[in-house]
Amino acid sequence: MSPATQAPMFVREMGLTARFGIYLLACLTLMAADSRYDALGKVRAGFNAVIHPAQQAVIWPFDFLANAGGFFTVHSELLNERNRLLRERELLRARLQEYQALQAENVRLHTLAGLPPAPGLTRVPAEIIRAEQDPFARKVIVNRGSLHGVIAGRPVIDEAGLIGQVTQVFPASAEVTLLTDRNQSAPVQATRNGMRILVSGMGNDSLLEVRYLDLHADLKPGDILVTSGLDGVYPAGLPVARVLGIELPRHNPFARATCQPLGGIGRHRHVVILLPEARA
């Protein structure tokens, strides 16, 4: 039998209780030494230096996910707040526009109410409630009719001048044909020299014309035209138009003048109907 195969017949090992006692004694010794002399401070610092990168590597994904979740939450809240502020801004802008429109309308109503009454005429305020849809006619409907004393043929004005004439009357409303209608005309005279001419509509709210103008007529750009009062319909002196230019004839013996209406034709809601003053 070789020496390598020989083993002691009885091996006596240290028991569990003895080993536990040794380990406990060692731990208590180390704890006492560390508590009194900080013997393991450097050991702890070394372990911490070795373990810290691993701790950071393990913690980083959780921190990233937490930060990403917070970012998206804040981003969503900011988007909702932005959308709310945009809606509030649009609402405030709409209210501001309404306020400005009401303010302008209030100024116009005060101006209309303060117009000096013409001799022998009564002013009846009216509001435009509908515009005719016919593209070839310039007509509107106002909320005053025969129940309010309105009669056909009466002039309609605003604070700046003549805008049309009552052409049809109903019990609670009336049709007003605007001065810019192609079939509407008004006798006028130039304030500069008193020359009498006839101004007519062109189907455009921004233009009027004098169709048959004598070549030697003393009419110049900038001249102001007012009603002459010779037709018995429009009282004299109502502002009508400003002359823009004179077009010389090409194939006929008459010149043509283009004019700009002085009244706010097609721009305002409130007008005044001039009626004969009731006699007692």
C-alpha positions as CSV (number, residue, x, y, z in Angstrom):
1,M,0.0,0.0,0.0
2,S,1.4,3.3,-1.1
3,P,1.8,6.2,1.4
4,A,-0.6,8.4,-0.7
5,T,-3.5,6.1,-0.1
6,Q,-3.0,6.0,3.7
7,A,-5.3,8.4,5.7
8,P,-5.8,8.8,9.3
9,M,-8.5,6.6,10.5
10,F,-10.0,9.2,12.9
11,V,-10.0,12.9,11.9
12,R,-11.3,15.2,14.5
13,E,-12.8,18.4,13.1
14,M,-13.8,21.6,14.9
15,G,-17.5,21.6,15.7
16,L,-20.0,24.2,14.5
17,T,-20.5,25.6,18.0
18,A,-16.7,26.3,18.3
19,R,-16.5,27.9,14.8
20,F,-19.5,30.0,15.6
21,G,-17.9,31.1,18.8
22,I,-14.7,32.0,17.0
23,Y,-16.5,34.0,14.3
24,L,-18.6,35.8,16.9
25,L,-15.5,36.7,18.9
26,A,-13.8,38.0,15.8
27,C,-16.8,40.1,14.9
28,L,-17.1,41.5,18.4
29,T,-13.4,42.3,18.4
30,L,-13.6,44.0,15.0
31,M,-16.7,46.0,16.1
32,A,-15.0,47.1,19.3
33,A,-11.8,48.1,17.5
34,D,-13.8,49.9,14.8
35,S,-16.0,51.7,17.3
36,R,-13.1,52.8,19.4
37,Y,-10.3,53.3,17.0
38,D,-12.1,53.5,13.6
39,A,-10.0,50.6,12.5
40,L,-12.1,49.6,9.5
41,G,-12.7,53.1,8.1
42,K,-10.1,52.7,5.4
43,V,-11.5,49.2,4.6
44,R,-15.0,50.6,4.2
45,A,-13.7,53.5,2.0
46,G,-11.9,51.0,-0.2
47,F,-15.0,48.8,-0.5
48,N,-17.1,51.9,-1.3
49,A,-14.7,53.0,-4.0
50,V,-14.8,49.6,-5.6
51,I,-18.6,49.1,-5.3
52,H,-19.7,52.7,-6.1
53,P,-19.4,52.4,-10.0
54,A,-21.4,49.2,-9.9
55,Q,-24.1,50.8,-7.7
56,Q,-24.3,53.7,-10.2
57,A,-24.5,51.3,-13.1
58,V,-27.4,49.5,-11.4
59,I,-29.2,52.7,-10.4
60,W,-28.7,54.6,-13.7
61,P,-31.5,52.9,-15.7
62,F,-34.0,53.5,-12.9
63,D,-33.0,57.1,-12.6
64,F,-33.2,57.5,-16.4
65,L,-36.7,56.1,-16.5
66,A,-37.9,58.2,-13.6
67,N,-36.4,61.4,-15.2
68,A,-37.9,60.5,-18.6
69,G,-41.3,59.9,-17.1
70,G,-41.1,63.2,-15.3
71,F,-40.0,64.9,-18.5
72,F,-42.9,63.6,-20.5
73,T,-45.4,64.4,-17.7
74,V,-44.1,68.0,-17.6
75,H,-44.1,68.2,-21.4
76,S,-47.7,67.1,-21.5
77,E,-48.7,69.6,-18.8
78,L,-46.9,72.4,-20.7
79,L,-48.7,71.5,-24.0
80,N,-52.1,71.5,-22.2
81,E,-51.3,74.8,-20.6
82,R,-50.1,76.2,-24.0
83,N,-53.3,75.1,-25.7
84,R,-55.4,76.6,-22.9
85,L,-53.6,79.9,-23.2
86,L,-54.0,79.9,-27.0
87,R,-57.8,79.3,-26.6
88,E,-58.0,82.1,-24.0
89,R,-56.0,84.4,-26.3
90,E,-58.4,83.7,-29.2
91,L,-61.4,84.3,-27.0
92,L,-60.0,87.6,-25.7
93,R,-59.1,88.7,-29.3
94,A,-62.7,87.9,-30.4
95,R,-64.1,89.8,-27.4
96,L,-61.8,92.8,-28.2
97,Q,-63.0,92.8,-31.8
98,E,-66.6,92.8,-30.6
99,Y,-65.8,95.6,-28.2
100,Q,-64.2,97.7,-30.9
101,A,-67.1,97.1,-33.2
102,L,-69.6,98.0,-30.5
103,Q,-67.6,101.1,-29.7
104,A,-67.5,102.2,-33.3
105,E,-71.2,101.5,-33.7
106,N,-71.9,103.5,-30.5
107,V,-69.9,106.5,-31.9
108,R,-71.9,106.3,-35.2
109,L,-75.2,106.1,-33.3
110,H,-74.2,109.2,-31.3
111,T,-73.3,111.0,-34.5
112,L,-76.5,110.0,-36.2
113,A,-78.5,111.1,-33.1
114,G,-76.7,114.5,-33.2
115,L,-77.4,115.3,-36.9
116,P,-79.0,118.7,-37.1
117,P,-82.7,118.3,-38.3
118,A,-83.3,119.6,-41.8
119,P,-86.1,122.2,-42.1
120,G,-89.4,120.5,-42.6
121,L,-88.0,116.9,-42.2
122,T,-88.1,114.3,-39.5
123,R,-85.3,111.8,-38.9
124,V,-86.3,108.2,-38.4
125,P,-83.3,105.9,-37.3
126,A,-83.3,102.5,-38.9
127,E,-81.1,99.4,-38.9
128,I,-80.2,97.3,-41.9
129,I,-81.4,93.8,-41.2
130,R,-80.8,92.2,-44.6
131,A,-79.0,92.7,-47.9
132,E,-80.5,91.5,-51.2
133,Q,-78.6,88.6,-52.7
134,D,-79.1,89.8,-56.3
135,P,-75.5,90.6,-57.6
136,F,-76.9,93.0,-60.1
137,A,-78.9,95.1,-57.6
138,R,-77.7,97.2,-54.6
139,K,-80.6,97.0,-52.2
140,V,-81.0,96.5,-48.4
141,I,-83.9,95.9,-46.1
142,V,-84.3,98.1,-43.0
143,N,-86.4,97.5,-39.9
144,R,-88.7,100.5,-40.3
145,G,-91.9,100.4,-42.4
146,S,-95.3,102.0,-42.8
147,L,-96.1,101.4,-39.2
148,H,-93.3,103.9,-38.4
149,G,-94.5,106.4,-41.0
150,V,-92.0,105.4,-43.7
151,I,-93.2,106.1,-47.3
152,A,-91.6,105.2,-50.7
153,G,-89.3,107.7,-52.4
154,R,-87.8,109.1,-49.2
155,P,-84.0,109.7,-49.0
156,V,-81.8,107.6,-46.7
157,I,-78.6,109.0,-45.2
158,D,-75.9,108.3,-42.7
159,E,-73.6,110.7,-40.8
160,A,-71.5,111.4,-43.9
161,G,-74.1,111.8,-46.7
162,L,-76.7,110.3,-49.0
163,I,-76.7,106.5,-49.4
164,G,-80.0,105.7,-51.1
165,Q,-83.7,106.0,-51.4
166,V,-86.7,104.0,-50.1
167,T,-88.2,102.1,-53.0
168,Q,-90.7,99.7,-51.3
169,V,-92.5,99.9,-48.0
170,F,-93.9,97.0,-45.9
171,P,-95.6,97.2,-42.5
172,A,-92.5,96.6,-40.4
173,S,-89.7,97.0,-42.9
174,A,-88.7,98.8,-46.1
175,E,-86.5,98.2,-49.1
176,V,-83.8,100.8,-49.7
177,T,-82.1,101.0,-53.1
178,L,-78.6,102.2,-52.7
179,L,-77.3,105.1,-54.7
180,T,-74.7,102.8,-56.2
181,D,-77.3,100.7,-57.9
182,R,-77.1,100.9,-61.7
183,N,-80.7,102.1,-62.0
184,Q,-80.3,104.8,-59.3
185,S,-79.5,108.4,-60.0
186,A,-79.6,111.7,-58.1
187,P,-79.4,115.3,-59.3
188,V,-76.5,117.1,-57.8
189,Q,-74.5,120.2,-58.1
190,A,-70.8,121.1,-57.5
191,T,-70.2,123.2,-54.4
192,R,-67.3,125.0,-56.1
193,N,-69.3,126.6,-58.9
194,G,-72.9,125.4,-58.6
195,M,-72.9,123.3,-61.8
196,R,-75.8,120.9,-61.9
197,I,-75.3,117.4,-63.2
198,L,-76.7,113.9,-62.7
199,V,-74.8,111.3,-60.8
200,S,-75.6,107.6,-61.2
201,G,-74.6,104.2,-59.7
202,M,-72.2,101.7,-61.3
203,G,-73.2,98.6,-59.3
204,N,-70.1,99.1,-57.1
205,D,-70.4,100.5,-53.6
206,S,-67.2,102.5,-54.0
207,L,-67.9,104.3,-57.3
208,L,-70.4,106.6,-58.9
209,E,-70.3,108.2,-62.3
210,V,-71.5,111.2,-64.3
211,R,-72.4,109.5,-67.6
212,Y,-73.2,112.4,-70.0
213,L,-70.8,115.2,-69.1
214,D,-70.3,118.1,-71.5
215,L,-66.8,118.4,-72.8
216,H,-66.6,122.0,-71.7
217,A,-68.1,121.4,-68.2
218,D,-66.2,123.0,-65.4
219,L,-65.8,119.9,-63.3
220,K,-62.4,119.0,-61.6
221,P,-61.1,116.1,-59.5
222,G,-61.7,116.9,-55.9
223,D,-65.0,118.8,-56.4
224,I,-67.7,117.9,-53.8
225,L,-71.1,117.1,-55.1
226,V,-74.3,117.7,-53.1
227,T,-77.9,117.2,-53.9
228,S,-79.5,120.1,-55.8
229,G,-83.0,119.6,-54.5
230,L,-84.5,120.2,-57.9
231,D,-86.1,116.8,-58.2
232,G,-88.4,117.2,-55.2
233,V,-87.2,113.9,-53.8
234,Y,-83.8,114.7,-52.2
235,P,-83.5,117.8,-50.1
236,A,-80.9,120.3,-51.2
237,G,-77.4,120.2,-49.7
238,L,-77.0,116.5,-48.8
239,P,-73.3,115.4,-49.4
240,V,-73.2,112.8,-52.2
241,A,-69.8,112.3,-53.8
242,R,-66.3,113.5,-54.5
243,V,-65.0,113.7,-58.1
244,L,-62.1,111.4,-58.7
245,G,-61.3,111.9,-62.4
246,I,-62.6,112.9,-65.8
247,E,-62.4,110.5,-68.8
248,L,-62.4,112.1,-72.2
249,P,-64.7,110.6,-74.9
250,R,-63.5,108.2,-77.5
251,H,-66.5,107.3,-79.6
252,N,-69.2,109.7,-78.4
253,P,-69.5,113.5,-77.8
254,F,-69.7,113.2,-74.0
255,A,-67.1,112.9,-71.3
256,R,-67.4,110.8,-68.2
257,A,-66.6,111.5,-64.6
258,T,-65.9,108.9,-61.8
259,C,-66.8,109.8,-58.3
260,Q,-66.4,108.4,-54.8
261,P,-69.5,108.2,-52.6
262,L,-69.2,110.2,-49.3
263,G,-71.7,108.1,-47.4
264,G,-70.7,104.8,-45.9
265,I,-72.5,102.7,-48.5
266,G,-72.3,99.0,-47.8
267,R,-70.2,99.6,-44.6
268,H,-72.7,100.5,-41.8
269,R,-75.7,98.9,-40.1
270,H,-77.5,102.1,-39.0
271,V,-79.0,104.7,-41.2
272,V,-81.6,107.6,-41.0
273,I,-84.7,107.9,-43.2
274,L,-85.8,111.5,-43.8
275,L,-89.6,111.9,-43.7
276,P,-91.7,115.0,-44.2
277,E,-92.4,116.7,-40.9
278,A,-96.0,116.1,-39.7
279,R,-98.1,119.2,-39.7
280,A,-100.5,119.8,-36.9
